[in-house]
Amino acid sequence: MGSSEALLTTPHGPGPGLADEATAFIQREALFGAEVEDKGHSVALHYRNATSPAAGEAIAAWARDRARALGLQVRPGKMVVELTRPGPTKAEALERLVAGAGIRRLVVAGDDVADVAALRRAGELLGAGALRIGVRSPEAPAALEEVADVMVPGPESVLEFLGRFA
C-alpha cells in the first residue's frame, strides 16, 4: 500500500456491541430523545433532541468511562459525543494528507467543533490555496466564522456554492 493510500484507509470501529451498550445506557437512564448512531468507525451519542437538560453531561460522563475502559477516544461535537479508536483528528489527517500527497489546493467544509481546527490548519498549510467553507447551524461553534473564508446556510449549500465555479 502506498503512503497516500495508507492515509486514506478507514480505521477499524470502536468494537462490537458498543452501539448496543450505548442504547441500553440511554434507555436505562431514560434520556428520552437522545440517539445512538453506529458510524462504523465510531459510535456517536446525539443529545440534540434529548428532553433532559442534563443529558449531555450524563452522556459525556458515560462516554469518558467507556473510553477509559476500552482504550477509546472521546471526541465531542455539537450536541454529540463520539467514541472512536485513537487516531488523528481531522486537522491532523488533513495535515498528513497535504504532506503525503503534495496537495497544493484544497476545499474544506465543516460545521462542527473538530472542523474549526481542520479549517484553521488548512489555512495555515495552504494559505490562499485553501478554500474554507463554514456551514451554519444552530449548534455550530462561534469560532467557525473566524476560520472560514465563506459561510453557507446549510450542508446542501456547500455544493450549491461550489457549483458557481463549474
PyRosetta script that sets phi, psi and omega in degrees:
from pyrosetta import init, pose_from_sequence

init()
pose = pose_from_sequence("MGSSEALLTTPHGPGPGLADEATAFIQREALFGAEVEDKGHSVALHYRNATSPAAGEAIAAWARDRARALGLQVRPGKMVVELTRPGPTKAEALERLVAGAGIRRLVVAGDDVADVAALRRAGELLGAGALRIGVRSPEAPAALEEVADVMVPGPESVLEFLGRFA")
pose.set_psi(1, 130.6)
pose.set_omega(1, 178.8)
pose.set_phi(2, -72.1)
pose.set_psi(2, 166.0)
pose.set_omega(2, -176.0)
pose.set_phi(3, -64.7)
pose.set_psi(3, -37.7)
pose.set_omega(3, 178.9)
pose.set_phi(4, -70.3)
pose.set_psi(4, -31.9)
pose.set_omega(4, 176.5)
pose.set_phi(5, -67.3)
pose.set_psi(5, -39.1)
pose.set_omega(5, 179.6)
pose.set_phi(6, -63.7)
pose.set_psi(6, -32.9)
pose.set_omega(6, 179.5)
pose.set_phi(7, -66.6)
pose.set_psi(7, -28.0)
pose.set_omega(7, -174.2)
pose.set_phi(8, -100.0)
pose.set_psi(8, 2.2)
pose.set_omega(8, -178.8)
pose.set_phi(9, -66.4)
pose.set_psi(9, 133.1)
pose.set_omega(9, 178.7)
pose.set_phi(10, -73.2)
pose.set_psi(10, 129.5)
pose.set_omega(10, 178.7)
pose.set_phi(11, -70.6)
pose.set_psi(11, 158.7)
pose.set_omega(11, 177.0)
pose.set_phi(12, -69.7)
pose.set_psi(12, 156.2)
pose.set_omega(12, -179.9)
pose.set_phi(13, -69.2)
pose.set_psi(13, 172.1)
pose.set_omega(13, -176.5)
pose.set_phi(14, -74.3)
pose.set_psi(14, -7.0)
pose.set_omega(14, 177.3)
pose.set_phi(15, 129.5)
pose.set_psi(15, 149.8)
pose.set_omega(15, -178.2)
pose.set_phi(16, -68.5)
pose.set_psi(16, 142.8)
pose.set_omega(16, 174.2)
pose.set_phi(17, 86.7)
pose.set_psi(17, -8.6)
pose.set_omega(17, -176.8)
pose.set_phi(18, -66.3)
pose.set_psi(18, -39.3)
pose.set_omega(18, 178.5)
pose.set_phi(19, -63.5)
pose.set_psi(19, -41.4)
pose.set_omega(19, 178.0)
pose.set_phi(20, -65.1)
pose.set_psi(20, -39.9)
pose.set_omega(20, 178.3)
pose.set_phi(21, -63.0)
pose.set_psi(21, -41.4)
pose.set_omega(21, 178.8)
pose.set_phi(22, -65.8)
pose.set_psi(22, -41.7)
pose.set_omega(22, 178.1)
pose.set_phi(23, -62.0)
pose.set_psi(23, -42.7)
pose.set_omega(23, 178.6)
pose.set_phi(24, -63.1)
pose.set_psi(24, -39.2)
pose.set_omega(24, 177.8)
pose.set_phi(25, -61.9)
pose.set_psi(25, -47.3)
pose.set_omega(25, -178.9)
pose.set_phi(26, -61.9)
pose.set_psi(26, -40.4)
pose.set_omega(26, 178.3)
pose.set_phi(27, -68.4)
pose.set_psi(27, -44.4)
pose.set_omega(27, -179.0)
pose.set_phi(28, -61.1)
pose.set_psi(28, -38.8)
pose.set_omega(28, -177.9)
pose.set_phi(29, -88.1)
pose.set_psi(29, -0.1)
pose.set_omega(29, 179.5)
pose.set_phi(30, 55.3)
pose.set_psi(30, 46.8)
pose.set_omega(30, 178.8)
pose.set_phi(31, -89.9)
pose.set_psi(31, 69.5)
pose.set_omega(31, -175.4)
pose.set_phi(32, -57.7)
pose.set_psi(32, 135.3)
pose.set_omega(32, 180.0)
pose.set_phi(33, 92.5)
pose.set_psi(33, -20.7)
pose.set_omega(33, 176.1)
pose.set_phi(34, -72.9)
pose.set_psi(34, 147.6)
pose.set_omega(34, -176.0)
pose.set_phi(35, -134.5)
pose.set_psi(35, 152.7)
pose.set_omega(35, 176.7)
pose.set_phi(36, -111.5)
pose.set_psi(36, 133.2)
pose.set_omega(36, 177.2)
pose.set_phi(37, -123.0)
pose.set_psi(37, 119.1)
pose.set_omega(37, 175.3)
pose.set_phi(38, -89.1)
pose.set_psi(38, 106.5)
pose.set_omega(38, -176.9)
pose.set_phi(39, -91.1)
pose.set_psi(39, 1.4)
pose.set_omega(39, -177.1)
pose.set_phi(40, 87.9)
pose.set_psi(40, -60.9)
pose.set_omega(40, 178.7)
pose.set_phi(41, -85.4)
pose.set_psi(41, -12.3)
pose.set_omega(41, 179.3)
pose.set_phi(42, -157.7)
pose.set_psi(42, 168.0)
pose.set_omega(42, 172.7)
pose.set_phi(43, -120.4)
pose.set_psi(43, 123.3)
pose.set_omega(43, -177.6)
pose.set_phi(44, -108.0)
pose.set_psi(44, 134.8)
pose.set_omega(44, 176.2)
pose.set_phi(45, -111.9)
pose.set_psi(45, 107.8)
pose.set_omega(45, -177.0)
pose.set_phi(46, -92.7)
pose.set_psi(46, 133.8)
pose.set_omega(46, 177.4)
pose.set_phi(47, -124.7)
pose.set_psi(47, 17.1)
pose.set_omega(47, 179.0)
pose.set_phi(48, -56.0)
pose.set_psi(48, -41.7)
pose.set_omega(48, -176.4)
pose.set_phi(49, -101.0)
pose.set_psi(49, 11.3)
pose.set_omega(49, -179.2)
pose.set_phi(50, -66.8)
pose.set_psi(50, 140.8)
pose.set_omega(50, -179.1)
pose.set_phi(51, -80.3)
pose.set_psi(51, -24.0)
pose.set_omega(51, -179.9)
pose.set_phi(52, -89.2)
pose.set_psi(52, 129.6)
pose.set_omega(52, 177.3)
pose.set_phi(53, -66.5)
pose.set_psi(53, -17.2)
pose.set_omega(53, -179.8)
pose.set_phi(54, -91.7)
pose.set_psi(54, 1.7)
pose.set_omega(54, -175.7)
pose.set_phi(55, -60.3)
pose.set_psi(55, -44.2)
pose.set_omega(55, -178.5)
pose.set_phi(56, -59.4)
pose.set_psi(56, -44.3)
pose.set_omega(56, 179.6)
pose.set_phi(57, -65.9)
pose.set_psi(57, -42.7)
pose.set_omega(57, -180.0)
pose.set_phi(58, -65.0)
pose.set_psi(58, -42.9)
pose.set_omega(58, -179.6)
pose.set_phi(59, -66.2)
pose.set_psi(59, -43.2)
pose.set_omega(59, 179.6)
pose.set_phi(60, -62.3)
pose.set_psi(60, -40.5)
pose.set_omega(60, 179.5)
pose.set_phi(61, -65.6)
pose.set_psi(61, -43.8)
pose.set_omega(61, 178.1)
pose.set_phi(62, -61.8)
pose.set_psi(62, -44.5)
pose.set_omega(62, -178.8)
pose.set_phi(63, -62.4)
pose.set_psi(63, -41.4)
pose.set_omega(63, 177.9)
pose.set_phi(64, -62.1)
pose.set_psi(64, -42.6)
pose.set_omega(64, 178.9)
pose.set_phi(65, -63.3)
pose.set_psi(65, -46.4)
pose.set_omega(65, -179.8)
pose.set_phi(66, -66.0)
pose.set_psi(66, -39.5)
pose.set_omega(66, 179.1)
pose.set_phi(67, -61.4)
pose.set_psi(67, -45.0)
pose.set_omega(67, 179.0)
pose.set_phi(68, -61.4)
pose.set_psi(68, -43.3)
pose.set_omega(68, -178.0)
pose.set_phi(69, -70.3)
pose.set_psi(69, -31.3)
pose.set_omega(69, -174.0)
pose.set_phi(70, -106.8)
pose.set_psi(70, 0.8)
pose.set_omega(70, -179.4)
pose.set_phi(71, 71.1)
pose.set_psi(71, 34.9)
pose.set_omega(71, -178.9)
pose.set_phi(72, -105.3)
pose.set_psi(72, 171.8)
pose.set_omega(72, 173.0)
pose.set_phi(73, -105.4)
pose.set_psi(73, 148.5)
pose.set_omega(73, 171.4)
pose.set_phi(74, -106.3)
pose.set_psi(74, 126.1)
pose.set_omega(74, 177.9)
pose.set_phi(75, -120.2)
pose.set_psi(75, 109.0)
pose.set_omega(75, 178.9)
pose.set_phi(76, -75.9)
pose.set_psi(76, 151.0)
pose.set_omega(76, 176.3)
pose.set_phi(77, -141.8)
pose.set_psi(77, -163.8)
pose.set_omega(77, -179.7)
pose.set_phi(78, -78.8)
pose.set_psi(78, 105.9)
pose.set_omega(78, 179.4)
pose.set_phi(79, 60.5)
pose.set_psi(79, 32.0)
pose.set_omega(79, -179.4)
pose.set_phi(80, -152.1)
pose.set_psi(80, 150.6)
pose.set_omega(80, 171.8)
pose.set_phi(81, -127.7)
pose.set_psi(81, 129.9)
pose.set_omega(81, -179.9)
pose.set_phi(82, -112.8)
pose.set_psi(82, 139.9)
pose.set_omega(82, 172.4)
pose.set_phi(83, -107.9)
pose.set_psi(83, 127.5)
pose.set_omega(83, -177.3)
pose.set_phi(84, -147.6)
pose.set_psi(84, 161.4)
pose.set_omega(84, 174.1)
pose.set_phi(85, -65.7)
pose.set_psi(85, 150.2)
pose.set_omega(85, 177.7)
pose.set_phi(86, -57.7)
pose.set_psi(86, 140.2)
pose.set_omega(86, -179.5)
pose.set_phi(87, 179.3)
pose.set_psi(87, -175.7)
pose.set_omega(87, -176.3)
pose.set_phi(88, -69.5)
pose.set_psi(88, 151.3)
pose.set_omega(88, 171.0)
pose.set_phi(89, -75.0)
pose.set_psi(89, 173.4)
pose.set_omega(89, 176.5)
pose.set_phi(90, -59.5)
pose.set_psi(90, -41.5)
pose.set_omega(90, -179.9)
pose.set_phi(91, -64.4)
pose.set_psi(91, -41.8)
pose.set_omega(91, 178.9)
pose.set_phi(92, -67.1)
pose.set_psi(92, -40.7)
pose.set_omega(92, 178.4)
pose.set_phi(93, -64.1)
pose.set_psi(93, -41.3)
pose.set_omega(93, 177.8)
pose.set_phi(94, -61.7)
pose.set_psi(94, -44.0)
pose.set_omega(94, 178.7)
pose.set_phi(95, -60.6)
pose.set_psi(95, -44.5)
pose.set_omega(95, 179.0)
pose.set_phi(96, -63.3)
pose.set_psi(96, -40.5)
pose.set_omega(96, -179.9)
pose.set_phi(97, -64.9)
pose.set_psi(97, -45.8)
pose.set_omega(97, 179.2)
pose.set_phi(98, -61.7)
pose.set_psi(98, -47.0)
pose.set_omega(98, -178.5)
pose.set_phi(99, -68.3)
pose.set_psi(99, -44.1)
pose.set_omega(99, -174.8)
pose.set_phi(100, -73.5)
pose.set_psi(100, -33.9)
pose.set_omega(100, -176.6)
pose.set_phi(101, -103.7)
pose.set_psi(101, -2.6)
pose.set_omega(101, 179.0)
pose.set_phi(102, 66.0)
pose.set_psi(102, 31.5)
pose.set_omega(102, -179.4)
pose.set_phi(103, -66.8)
pose.set_psi(103, 135.9)
pose.set_omega(103, 179.8)
pose.set_phi(104, -117.3)
pose.set_psi(104, -14.3)
pose.set_omega(104, 176.5)
pose.set_phi(105, -136.3)
pose.set_psi(105, 141.0)
pose.set_omega(105, -171.7)
pose.set_phi(106, -154.6)
pose.set_psi(106, 141.5)
pose.set_omega(106, 170.7)
pose.set_phi(107, -111.4)
pose.set_psi(107, 126.4)
pose.set_omega(107, 178.9)
pose.set_phi(108, -126.5)
pose.set_psi(108, 131.3)
pose.set_omega(108, 178.7)
pose.set_phi(109, -129.3)
pose.set_psi(109, 148.1)
pose.set_omega(109, 177.8)
pose.set_phi(110, -171.3)
pose.set_psi(110, 167.4)
pose.set_omega(110, -177.7)
pose.set_phi(111, -141.4)
pose.set_psi(111, 12.3)
pose.set_omega(111, -170.7)
pose.set_phi(112, -127.5)
pose.set_psi(112, 176.0)
pose.set_omega(112, -178.2)
pose.set_phi(113, -56.4)
pose.set_psi(113, -48.4)
pose.set_omega(113, -178.9)
pose.set_phi(114, -66.8)
pose.set_psi(114, -24.7)
pose.set_omega(114, -179.4)
pose.set_phi(115, -71.8)
pose.set_psi(115, -28.8)
pose.set_omega(115, 178.2)
pose.set_phi(116, -58.4)
pose.set_psi(116, -49.1)
pose.set_omega(116, 179.9)
pose.set_phi(117, -65.1)
pose.set_psi(117, -37.0)
pose.set_omega(117, 179.7)
pose.set_phi(118, -66.9)
pose.set_psi(118, -44.2)
pose.set_omega(118, 178.2)
pose.set_phi(119, -64.4)
pose.set_psi(119, -41.8)
pose.set_omega(119, 178.1)
pose.set_phi(120, -60.3)
pose.set_psi(120, -47.1)
pose.set_omega(120, -177.4)
pose.set_phi(121, -65.9)
pose.set_psi(121, -36.8)
pose.set_omega(121, 177.0)
pose.set_phi(122, -59.5)
pose.set_psi(122, -42.8)
pose.set_omega(122, 177.9)
pose.set_phi(123, -65.4)
pose.set_psi(123, -39.9)
pose.set_omega(123, 178.3)
pose.set_phi(124, -64.6)
pose.set_psi(124, -40.7)
pose.set_omega(124, -176.5)
pose.set_phi(125, -76.4)
pose.set_psi(125, -39.9)
pose.set_omega(125, -169.8)
pose.set_phi(126, -118.8)
pose.set_psi(126, -6.1)
pose.set_omega(126, -179.4)
pose.set_phi(127, 54.3)
pose.set_psi(127, -126.0)
pose.set_omega(127, -178.5)
pose.set_phi(128, -69.1)
pose.set_psi(128, -10.5)
pose.set_omega(128, 176.3)
pose.set_phi(129, -76.3)
pose.set_psi(129, -6.4)
pose.set_omega(129, 179.1)
pose.set_phi(130, -110.2)
pose.set_psi(130, 126.4)
pose.set_omega(130, 170.8)
pose.set_phi(131, -101.7)
pose.set_psi(131, 115.4)
pose.set_omega(131, -174.6)
pose.set_phi(132, -108.7)
pose.set_psi(132, 115.5)
pose.set_omega(132, -175.8)
pose.set_phi(133, -109.1)
pose.set_psi(133, 120.2)
pose.set_omega(133, 174.4)
pose.set_phi(134, -94.9)
pose.set_psi(134, 140.1)
pose.set_omega(134, -179.0)
pose.set_phi(135, -110.3)
pose.set_psi(135, 119.2)
pose.set_omega(135, -178.8)
pose.set_phi(136, -72.8)
pose.set_psi(136, 143.5)
pose.set_omega(136, 171.4)
pose.set_phi(137, -160.4)
pose.set_psi(137, 163.2)
pose.set_omega(137, -179.6)
pose.set_phi(138, -58.7)
pose.set_psi(138, -29.4)
pose.set_omega(138, -177.4)
pose.set_phi(139, -101.2)
pose.set_psi(139, 2.1)
pose.set_omega(139, -177.5)
pose.set_phi(140, -60.6)
pose.set_psi(140, 137.2)
pose.set_omega(140, 179.4)
pose.set_phi(141, -65.9)
pose.set_psi(141, 143.1)
pose.set_omega(141, -178.7)
pose.set_phi(142, -58.4)
pose.set_psi(142, -34.1)
pose.set_omega(142, -177.5)
pose.set_phi(143, -65.2)
pose.set_psi(143, -15.9)
pose.set_omega(143, -179.8)
pose.set_phi(144, -59.4)
pose.set_psi(144, -43.1)
pose.set_omega(144, -179.5)
pose.set_phi(145, -65.6)
pose.set_psi(145, -27.3)
pose.set_omega(145, -179.7)
pose.set_phi(146, -71.8)
pose.set_psi(146, -29.7)
pose.set_omega(146, -175.6)
pose.set_phi(147, -104.2)
pose.set_psi(147, -11.8)
pose.set_omega(147, -177.9)
pose.set_phi(148, -85.2)
pose.set_psi(148, 145.1)
pose.set_omega(148, 173.2)
pose.set_phi(149, -80.0)
pose.set_psi(149, -31.0)
pose.set_omega(149, 179.6)
pose.set_phi(150, -146.2)
pose.set_psi(150, 147.3)
pose.set_omega(150, 175.5)
pose.set_phi(151, -114.1)
pose.set_psi(151, 138.1)
pose.set_omega(151, 176.4)
pose.set_phi(152, -119.8)
pose.set_psi(152, 156.2)
pose.set_omega(152, -172.8)
pose.set_phi(153, -74.7)
pose.set_psi(153, -14.5)
pose.set_omega(153, -179.5)
pose.set_phi(154, -172.9)
pose.set_psi(154, 171.1)
pose.set_omega(154, -177.1)
pose.set_phi(155, -55.6)
pose.set_psi(155, -40.4)
pose.set_omega(155, -179.4)
pose.set_phi(156, -64.6)
pose.set_psi(156, -23.2)
pose.set_omega(156, -178.6)
pose.set_phi(157, -75.2)
pose.set_psi(157, -17.1)
pose.set_omega(157, 178.2)
pose.set_phi(158, -62.4)
pose.set_psi(158, -51.1)
pose.set_omega(158, 179.8)
pose.set_phi(159, -66.6)
pose.set_psi(159, -37.2)
pose.set_omega(159, 177.2)
pose.set_phi(160, -60.9)
pose.set_psi(160, -45.7)
pose.set_omega(160, 178.0)
pose.set_phi(161, -61.4)
pose.set_psi(161, -48.5)
pose.set_omega(161, -179.1)
pose.set_phi(162, -65.6)
pose.set_psi(162, -29.9)
pose.set_omega(162, 178.5)
pose.set_phi(163, -62.1)
pose.set_psi(163, -22.4)
pose.set_omega(163, 177.9)
pose.set_phi(164, -65.1)
pose.set_psi(164, -20.1)
pose.set_omega(164, -176.0)
pose.set_phi(165, -98.9)
pose.set_psi(165, -0.6)
pose.set_omega(165, -177.3)
pose.set_phi(166, -76.3)
pose.dump_pdb("model.pdb")
